[in-house]
Amino acid sequence: MKIKNTYFYMPYSIGFYPEKTAVRLEELAAAGWQLKKFNNFGICILKKALPEKVKYMIDFYPGKKQEIAEYLELYQEAGWQKVTSYKRRYFFFKAPPETPASYSDEETYQQRIMQEWRYLLKCSLWLVPIGLLALLLWRKLTKHIGWLGSGMSFAGSFMDGLITGGLVLYPVVVLMVILYNTIIYRRRKKYYRQPELLARQQSLKKDTFWLMFLGALLGLALFRFR
């Protein structure tokens, strides 16, 4: 979406598709849109500028916050310029196209992927107590409002499922996405030097379809054993 000299781009997921997001940012840079910020809503904010041929890279930082300066210095020495960051965990870098990849071997890149996925799974756990509390309050509410009973109306069943699936079982959803990516993109580490080749293989439509299908199967299984 464009508003005057500002372009708003929402990536599918920087946690699972950093390579594809980087390629899209490179395309936008070539068209005259330079990344300025990645906000708390997961939106890239770009400003109109002269077209530029650059290479982007999104890295996950698993270390201590006190050591971020040293981490950024290493990237700067390797030719990568920090553009923006998200929660001091995700860092966006850009560099001239001929700049070497930031990772030197498959094992290091695979380690980065696993650290990121553990972080995402850990972050999803805080939604469980919130979901349980919301579910408890919802169940109490449905006792006092008959037509909202979870087994009596579409609205009740929808809300019951939304709270359960969207909050209580969110870690299960994240784990499902991790397992899916582990299987479908099991050769991801092979592309540590050429992430753009992996980005071409990734299909957001296909992945969304299969994840929704798997989610529906999970939902049916949970509904059956309610």
Backbone torsions as a table, in degrees:
resi	resn	phi	psi	omega
1	MET	NA	133.7	-179.1
2	LYS	-114.8	135.4	173.2
3	ILE	-131.2	104.8	-176.8
4	LYS	54.8	-114.5	-176.8
5	ASN	-99.1	19.6	-179.2
6	THR	-123.0	134.9	178.9
7	TYR	-117.5	129.4	179.9
8	PHE	-109.1	122.3	-178.0
9	TYR	-127.0	123.0	178.6
10	MET	-104.6	108.4	177.9
11	PRO	-65.3	155.5	178.0
12	TYR	-63.6	-47.6	177.0
13	SER	-173.3	116.4	177.7
14	ILE	-75.0	-14.6	178.3
15	GLY	-77.0	-30.4	-177.6
16	PHE	-118.0	-15.9	-178.6
17	TYR	-132.0	49.4	179.3
18	PRO	-65.0	-33.8	-179.9
19	GLU	-65.2	-43.2	-178.8
20	LYS	-69.2	-37.5	177.5
21	THR	-64.2	-41.6	179.7
22	ALA	-62.1	-42.3	179.0
23	VAL	-62.7	-40.4	179.1
24	ARG	-65.8	-38.3	177.3
25	LEU	-65.7	-34.5	177.0
26	GLU	-66.2	-40.4	177.8
27	GLU	-64.1	-41.1	179.3
28	LEU	-67.6	-37.4	177.7
29	ALA	-63.1	-40.9	178.6
30	ALA	-65.6	-25.1	179.0
31	ALA	-91.5	1.5	176.9
32	GLY	96.7	25.0	177.4
33	TRP	-122.2	116.4	-176.7
34	GLN	-104.3	130.7	179.3
35	LEU	-65.3	132.3	178.2
36	LYS	-117.2	-34.5	-174.3
37	LYS	-158.3	148.7	170.4
38	PHE	-117.9	108.4	-170.8
39	ASN	-84.5	178.8	-175.8
40	ASN	-70.5	-10.9	178.4
41	PHE	-94.3	6.2	178.4
42	GLY	78.4	28.1	-177.6
43	ILE	-115.2	131.6	174.1
44	CYS	-83.1	128.9	178.2
45	ILE	-108.0	119.6	-177.9
46	LEU	-118.9	148.2	179.9
47	LYS	-115.4	149.3	179.0
48	LYS	-64.9	133.5	-178.8
49	ALA	-154.2	-178.4	175.9
50	LEU	-70.5	142.2	177.5
51	PRO	-55.3	140.3	-175.8
52	GLU	-141.7	134.3	176.6
53	LYS	-96.2	104.7	-178.3
54	VAL	-136.0	168.8	175.5
55	LYS	-114.8	131.0	179.0
56	TYR	-105.6	153.9	176.7
57	MET	-149.0	134.8	178.5
58	ILE	-113.6	120.0	-176.2
59	ASP	-117.8	146.5	175.5
60	PHE	-98.2	129.6	-179.5
61	TYR	-106.6	113.4	-176.2
62	PRO	-95.9	-1.9	-172.5
63	GLY	-82.2	-169.4	-179.9
64	LYS	-76.5	146.6	-177.9
65	LYS	-66.3	-26.2	179.6
66	GLN	-70.1	-15.5	-176.3
67	GLU	-105.3	10.7	-178.3
68	ILE	-62.9	-39.5	-179.3
69	ALA	-58.5	-42.3	178.8
70	GLU	-66.8	-39.6	177.9
71	TYR	-60.8	-46.4	-179.1
72	LEU	-67.6	-33.5	178.7
73	GLU	-64.0	-38.4	178.3
74	LEU	-62.2	-41.9	178.8
75	TYR	-67.3	-40.4	179.6
76	GLN	-62.4	-40.3	178.7
77	GLU	-66.0	-28.0	179.6
78	ALA	-86.0	0.0	176.8
79	GLY	99.9	6.3	-178.5
80	TRP	-100.8	130.8	-179.7
81	GLN	-102.7	128.2	177.9
82	LYS	-70.7	134.0	179.2
83	VAL	-105.4	-50.7	-179.8
84	THR	-159.8	175.9	179.4
85	SER	-148.4	167.8	179.7
86	TYR	-134.0	114.1	178.0
87	LYS	54.0	26.7	178.8
88	ARG	55.7	26.8	175.6
89	ARG	-120.5	-39.5	179.3
90	TYR	-108.6	127.2	-178.5
91	PHE	-121.3	133.5	179.3
92	PHE	-101.8	125.1	179.8
93	PHE	-122.9	154.3	171.7
94	LYS	-136.4	156.2	-177.0
95	ALA	-159.6	163.5	173.7
96	PRO	-58.0	150.5	-175.7
97	PRO	-55.5	-29.6	-176.7
98	GLU	-83.5	-1.0	-178.6
99	THR	-65.3	132.3	-179.9
100	PRO	-63.1	157.2	177.7
101	ALA	-61.9	151.2	-176.1
102	SER	-76.4	-23.5	179.3
103	TYR	-100.9	140.1	-172.4
104	SER	-96.2	-16.0	-178.9
105	ASP	-156.3	165.9	-176.4
106	GLU	-64.4	-41.0	-175.2
107	GLU	-62.5	-41.7	179.5
108	THR	-65.1	-40.9	-179.7
109	TYR	-68.6	-39.0	177.8
110	GLN	-64.2	-38.4	177.7
111	GLN	-62.5	-41.0	176.9
112	ARG	-60.6	-42.3	179.6
113	ILE	-63.0	-46.3	-178.3
114	MET	-66.0	-38.6	177.5
115	GLN	-62.9	-39.5	179.7
116	GLU	-66.1	-44.7	-178.5
117	TRP	-66.6	-36.3	175.2
118	ARG	-64.3	-38.5	178.0
119	TYR	-63.8	-45.7	-180.0
120	LEU	-62.8	-40.9	179.4
121	LEU	-66.7	-41.0	178.4
122	LYS	-63.3	-42.1	179.4
123	CYS	-64.2	-30.4	-178.0
124	SER	-72.4	-18.8	-175.0
125	LEU	-68.7	-27.1	-177.2
126	TRP	-68.9	-15.7	178.0
127	LEU	-76.7	-19.7	-176.6
128	VAL	-62.7	-54.0	178.9
129	PRO	-61.6	-34.6	177.1
130	ILE	-64.4	-43.3	179.4
131	GLY	-64.6	-41.4	179.1
132	LEU	-63.5	-40.7	178.0
133	LEU	-65.3	-43.9	178.9
134	ALA	-63.5	-38.9	179.5
135	LEU	-66.3	-40.3	178.4
136	LEU	-62.9	-45.7	179.1
137	LEU	-65.0	-38.1	179.5
138	TRP	-65.9	-43.4	179.3
139	ARG	-62.6	-38.0	177.6
140	LYS	-67.0	-38.8	179.5
141	LEU	-64.0	-40.7	-177.6
142	THR	-67.2	-21.9	177.1
143	LYS	-70.4	-28.2	-178.0
144	HIS	-94.6	-18.1	178.5
145	ILE	-120.6	97.4	-170.9
146	GLY	-54.1	-45.7	-174.7
147	TRP	-71.3	-9.4	177.0
148	LEU	-95.9	3.0	-179.5
149	GLY	-50.6	134.3	-172.8
150	SER	-59.3	-25.4	178.5
151	GLY	-102.7	3.3	-172.5
152	MET	-107.4	-18.5	-175.6
153	SER	-147.6	161.2	177.6
154	PHE	-64.3	-42.3	-179.3
155	ALA	-60.2	-43.8	179.7
156	GLY	-64.4	-45.3	179.7
157	SER	-65.1	-38.6	-179.9
158	PHE	-63.6	-48.1	-179.4
159	MET	-64.7	-39.5	178.7
160	ASP	-60.2	-46.1	179.4
161	GLY	-69.0	-36.0	-179.9
162	LEU	-64.6	-45.0	-179.9
163	ILE	-66.7	-43.9	-178.3
164	THR	-66.0	-50.9	-177.1
165	GLY	-74.9	-36.5	-175.5
166	GLY	-83.3	-22.8	-176.9
167	LEU	-121.8	-61.6	-175.0
168	VAL	-61.2	-42.6	-176.2
169	LEU	-100.0	13.8	-178.5
170	TYR	-58.1	-40.6	176.2
171	PRO	-58.9	-33.7	177.8
172	VAL	-66.5	-38.6	178.0
173	VAL	-63.7	-45.6	179.0
174	VAL	-61.4	-43.1	178.4
175	LEU	-62.3	-38.6	178.6
176	MET	-63.4	-41.6	178.4
177	VAL	-65.7	-39.5	178.4
178	ILE	-62.9	-46.3	-180.0
179	LEU	-64.1	-38.9	178.6
180	TYR	-61.4	-48.0	-179.9
181	ASN	-65.9	-34.4	178.1
182	THR	-62.1	-36.9	-178.4
183	ILE	-82.4	-51.7	-173.9
184	ILE	-70.3	-39.9	-178.0
185	TYR	-114.3	46.7	-176.9
186	ARG	-66.1	-18.5	179.6
187	ARG	-96.3	15.2	-176.0
188	ARG	-55.5	-40.8	-177.1
189	LYS	-64.1	-20.6	-179.7
190	LYS	-67.9	-18.3	-174.6
191	TYR	-102.8	24.1	-176.5
192	TYR	-62.2	-26.3	178.2
193	ARG	-90.0	-25.0	-178.5
194	GLN	-132.7	67.8	-177.7
195	PRO	-61.0	-22.8	179.6
196	GLU	-65.3	-26.7	177.8
197	LEU	-69.8	-37.5	175.9
198	LEU	-67.0	-40.5	-179.0
199	ALA	-58.6	-34.9	179.2
200	ARG	-68.7	-28.6	-179.8
201	GLN	-81.9	-24.6	-177.5
202	GLN	-74.3	131.9	-179.8
203	SER	-121.2	109.6	-178.4
204	LEU	-65.2	-38.7	-179.9
205	LYS	-64.5	-45.5	-179.6
206	LYS	-64.6	-45.5	-178.5
207	ASP	-64.6	-41.6	178.7
208	THR	-62.2	-42.8	-180.0
209	PHE	-60.2	-49.9	-176.4
210	TRP	-70.1	-34.3	177.3
211	LEU	-69.4	-37.3	175.6
212	MET	-66.6	-37.6	177.9
213	PHE	-64.0	-46.2	178.6
214	LEU	-65.1	-37.5	177.2
215	GLY	-64.2	-39.0	178.2
216	ALA	-65.0	-40.7	177.2
217	LEU	-62.4	-41.3	177.7
218	LEU	-63.9	-41.8	178.8
219	GLY	-63.4	-41.4	178.1
220	LEU	-64.6	-39.8	179.5
221	ALA	-64.9	-41.5	179.2
222	LEU	-67.8	-40.0	179.3
223	PHE	-64.0	-36.9	-178.0
224	ARG	-66.9	-34.0	-176.7
225	PHE	-99.6	14.7	176.7
226	ARG	-67.5	NA	NA
